[in-house]
Amino acid sequence: MDRFDTDSRLIFIHADMDAFFAAVEILDDPSLAGKPLIIGHPGPRGVVSTASYEARKYRVHSALPSVEAMRRCPEGIWRSPRGARYQQVSRQVMGVFEEFTPEVEPLSLDEAFLGIEGSLRLFGGAVTIARQLRQRVHQVTGGLTISVGVAPNKFLAKLASDLQKPDGLTVVDPDRIQQLLDPLPVEKIWGVGPRTRDALHHIGLREIRHLRRAGRELLVRHLGESSGHHLWQLAHGEDHRSISTERGSRSISRESTFEIDIQRGAASDGFLREAAEEVARSLRDENLRARTVRLKVRTGSFRTMSRSLTLDMPTQEPGPLFETARSLLAEVELEGEGIRLLGLGTGNLIPQSSPLQPGLFEDRAAAQRQQVVSQLLDRSRRIEGGAGLERGKLLSKPPEDSTTVDSKRRDDPTGG
């Protein structure tokens, strides 16, 4: 037994798969092992989804433009993302987490927080749980590795999981939290991105110890009340958040990066209709309805904007998703630029079985017709010969409008 197994303060785990997308590709094609593998699209408009550790030696990382990735790593081997396969393996991994605790909070396909306070006695302690979890992930997935952080709170657990990647296990000693934090660079704090990092460096704050010594008032003055106070707490290792297991905290989305910037209008409508259909189908497959519709837009100059709207009536049908996303896009100030990336997402999800209260002016007959169509389409997907059925509004337009979004678009099934 590890000495930390008797410490009841260690009640959080952060588990993070190692170079997940690349690792799945290597699992399916072992000839890629040990090679600089890049997941993404190598075209002039593409971005990197993730990269193997061999490619990371060349400073290739997620969100890096593909052109720059090819310049840094000309020997890189490229593979297109396979979203369905990654989701399949992700479900296996999340299933392993649930073997140890019902308190699982997924952050993405490849990482999650686990609340293990109620599991300590059952499994023999936090470190024992972490070790067994890593072994089970390796066993269930057929060889994938995972890095794990064990700590008294979520912030420290997430920080710890990153300290010994890949295939690492790091335990935060509850009595030596400040000794761990103080020498680390400020960007190790979850939520400190390049902009905040540069702002802190500008005032001479480069390590976490500097944040503590600077005082809360200085951080608030430069970062604002909320951000300054939050950063001050994290610099002291304080985080009072609990595990969120509400399904409503999840999201389902679809986004694409376009080969050539598209304009708002027929092209954007075409993508949004298709995305709405796919997202709605995913909602129905998981027996969920969405209360919130989200839109993500990135222009040719890499300006990224997002909009969201909470619906009066939760839905799992494509019509409301499309109409809402279309109206949100109409509000975005493109300033004459084309659209490089467009995404439609849903959030605030609720179980399909939750009772609904129809709106006073809702067209119930139309809603029921759409529901029947969706049921027929769903049924057709499960029987041989049904794959060709499509909702009428999603069929191709006449030849004079035949420049379809598909001919210009490269899909990114990994989300963003």
N, C-alpha and C positions, 0 to 999 in steps of 0.2 A: 504493500500500500504506500502511495506517495504521501509525504508529510502534509500536503495541502488537502488531501482527501478528508481530513478531520476539521477543516476550516469551513464552517457553515456560512461564512460571508461570501464565498465564491458561488454565486447563484446565476451567473449569465455566461453563455457561450456565444461567440460569433464564429460561424463556420463559413469558409469561403473557398470554393473550388479553385484549383490552380490552373490559370490560363484555360478556362473551361472550354470555349468553343474549339480552340486549337487542340486541346487534350482529347476531345471527342473525335476530331478528325484523325488524330494519331491512333486512337483506339480502333477506329474502323479501318485504318490503312497504316499498319505498323511500319511500312517503308518510309513514312514521314518522320519517324522518331529521330531525334538528334539533328534535325534540319531546321533552317530558319523559315518557319511556316507562318504565313500571314493570312488571316481570315478577313475577307473584304472583296472589293472590286477594284482591279488595277487600272481602270480607265481614268481619264482626266478629271472626272467629276466624283470619283469614288472616295470613300474614307475607310480607314482600318477599323474593323470591329474588335479584333484582339490579335495577339501575336504570341507565338511560342517563346519560351525563355531564350532560345537561341537567337531569334529575331530581335528580342528586346536588347540584346548586346549591341545592336546597331541603332539603338534609341528609337525603335519602332514601337508604337504604343497605340492604344485605342483612340479613335477620333482624329488621328493624324491623316491629313490628306494623302491619298494613295500616291500621287505624283512625288511627294516628299518621301514617302516610305520606299518607293522604288529607287530614289536617288540615294537614300541612306543604306539600303540593303538591296543592291542589284541582283544578288544571288537568291533573293527570297522566293519561296514557293507559295503561290497564291491559291486559295480555295474559296469558293463562294459560300456565304453563310447558308446553313441548312436549318432554318428555324424549327421545323417540325421535329427533326432529330434531337436538337438541343432541348426542346420542351419534353421530349420523351425521357431523356436521361435526367432532366431536372426533376421530373415526377418521381423517378427512382430515388434520387437523393433526398428529396423532401419526405418521402416515405420512410427512409432510414431515420431522419430526424424525429419523426413521430413515433418511432419505436422507443425513444428514450423520454419523450415528454409531449404532452398535448399543446404546450405553449411554444408554438413555432411562429415566428414572424418573418416571412420571406421578404427580402429587399429586392430581389431580382431572380432570374433563373438560377443563378449560381451562388447565392449567398443568403444567409438567414441568421436571425437571432434566435436563441433558444433560452427559455426560462427553465432552470433546472432545480429550483429550490425544493419542489415537491418530489423530485426524483433522487435526491442525494442518498437517502437511507436505502432506497430500493436497489440502487446500483453500486453503492459503496463509496460515493464521493465524486466531486466535480472532475478531478483528473482522470479517474477511472472511466467516467462517462465519456470524456473527450477522447481517450485512447480507444475505447470500444467503438465509438462513433466513427473514427477515422478508419478503423479496421473494417467496419461494416460497409462504409461507402466504397472502399477498395474492392471488397468482395462482391457487393451487389452490382456495381457498375462494370466489373470485369477488369479493374486495374486503375481507375482514376484516383488521383490524390487530392487531399483537401487540407487546408491550413486552418487551425483552430486557435482561438484566443479564449482564455478562461479568466474571469474577472468579477469584481463586486458590482459592476454596472455595465451598461451597454456601450458607452463611449470607450471605456478601457478595454472591453472585450474586443471591439472592432479594431482598436489600435493594436492590440496584442496579436491578433491574427495576421497582421501584415509584417510583423517584425522578423519572422523566420520563414518566409516563403522561399521556395515552395515546400509542401509536405511538412509543415512545421506545427509545433504545439508550444504555445507560450502561455505561462500562468503568471498573472499579476499578483504579486505578494501584497495583500491588503495593508501591511505595515510598512511598505516601502514604495508607495505610489509616487510620492514626489521625487524620490531618487530615480525612478524610471522616467518620469515625464521631463524633468528639468533640462537635461542635455539635448532633448529631441528638437529638431527644427519646427517652427510654428506650423508649417504645412502638414505635419503629421496629425494635426487636430482635424477631426472629421468636420468638413464643411468649410475649411480654409482653402479656397481655391487660389488661382494665380492672382486675381485682383486683390483679394484681402491680404494675401502674402506680400504683394508688392507694397500695399499701403502700410503694413506693419514694418517691413524692412525700411521704408522711407523714414519712419520715426525711430529707427534703431532697434526694433524688436525682432530678433531673428530666432531665438530659442524660447522654449516654453517658460524657462526660468525668468526670461526678460519680461514676459507678460505678467507674471506674478509680482515682480518687483516694480513694474510700472504703475500699478494701482488701477483700480476699477475706473476711477474718474477719467484717467487718460484714455482708456479704451473706449469709454462711452463718448468722450468728446470727439474722437476720430472715427468711430464706427457706428455711432448711434446707440440709443438706450438699450434696445433689445439685443443687438449683436454684441455690443460691448460687454453687457452683463453676462450673456451666455458664454462668451469666450473666456471671461474671467472665471466663471465656474468650472469650465472644462480644464483650464490651466491648473486648477486645484484638484482635478480628478473627480469633480462632482457631477453627477448625472442622475436625476431622480425619475427618469422615464421607466415605464414598465413595458412588458411585452404586449403588443397589440395583435390579437388573433382575430379581430373582426374582419370578415370577408370584404366588408365595404372599403377597407384600406387598400385592396388590390386594384389593379387596373388591367384593361385589355385594350390593345392599341395596334395600329398598323401605320407604318410610315414608309416613304420611299424617297430616295435621292434620284433626281432626274439627270439624264445624260446631257440634256440641253434645257436651260431655264424655260419654264412654261409661264404662260400668262394666266391671270385670273379670268375665268370664263369657261369655255367648252372643255379645255384641257383639265383644269382644276376640278370641274364638275365630274368629268369622267373618272378621275382618280377617287374623288370623295364618294361617288356612288359605289365603286368597287370596294373601297375600304369599308364603307358602311355595311355592305353585304357580308364581308368577311368577319368584321368585328361582331355583328349581330349573330352570325352563325356560331361564333365562339361563345358568346353569351348563352345561347340556347343549349349548346353542347354541355356547358357547365351549369345549366339550370340557374342562371343568374339574370337579373335585370339591372340596368344602369340608371342612376339618378343624374349623373353629370356627364356632359360631353365636353371633350377637350380638343383643341386644335393647336397644332404646332406648325410654324412657318419659318423657313430659313431662306433668305434672299441670296442673290448671286454674290453679294459682298459679305456674306456670312452673318448678317444681322439675324438673330433668332428671336421670334416673338411667339407668345402663347396666349390663348384665350380659352375661357371655359364658361359654361352655362349650366345651371342646375334645372332640370326639367320639372314641369308640374307633375308629370306622371312617369315613373320609371318604365324603361322600355327594353326590349330585346329584339326590336324590329329595325330594319335598315332605314325605313322612311324617316322617322324622327331624327335618327342619327345624322343622315345626310342633310336634311333641311337645316338642322341646328348648326352643323359644321359649316355649311354654305353661308349661312347668315353671319357666323363668326368671322369667316374669311372676308366677307364684304366690309367688315369694320376695321380690318388691318390696313395700316398705312404703309403701302409698298413703296411709295415715293418714286414711282416710275421703274422700279426694279422688277426683274422676273423672279420666279419662285424656283429655288434650287432644291428644296426639300419640303415635303408636305406630309403631315401626319394627322390621323384622326384617332382619338382615344376615348375611353370611357372610364369613369371612376365612381366612387361612392356606390359600390355594387351591393345588391341585396339578394337574398335567395328568391328564386322564382315563386316559391310557395308563400311569400309574404303577402298579406292582404293588400289590395289596391283600392283606392277611392277615385273613381273616374271623375275627370273634370266636368264642370257644368256644361261647357260648350264642346266637349269632345265628340267627334264623329265616331260613335261606337260601331256603327255598321262598317265603316271603312277600316277601322282598326281590326275588326273581326275578320274581314276579308284578307287583310295582310297577314294575319295570324294563320289563316287556313293555307295561304300560299306558302308561307314559311314551313309549315308542317309537311306539305307535299314535297317541297324541295329537300327538306331534311330526310324524309323517307326515301326519296329517290337516290340520295347519296349512299344509302345503305344497301341498295339492291343493284344487281348487275344491269348495266344499260342505262342507269339513271344519271350518269355523270354529266350528260349533255344538257340537262334542264337548267334554265336560267330564268331569273325574274325578268319580266318584260322590259322594265326600264333599264336593265343592264345589258340588253342586246346591243350589238354594234349599230351605229348610226348608218344612214345611207352613204353611198360612195363619196358624195361631194363633201362629206364631213369625216372622211375615213382616216385622217391622221390621228390614230388612236394614241392614248397615253402609253400603252404598252410598247409601242415602237420607239418611245423616247425615254422610257423609264427603266431603271434598274432597281428591283425591289430589295429592301433591307428587312428581312423577316425577324431580325433580332430586336427590333424596337429601338428606343433611344431616349 
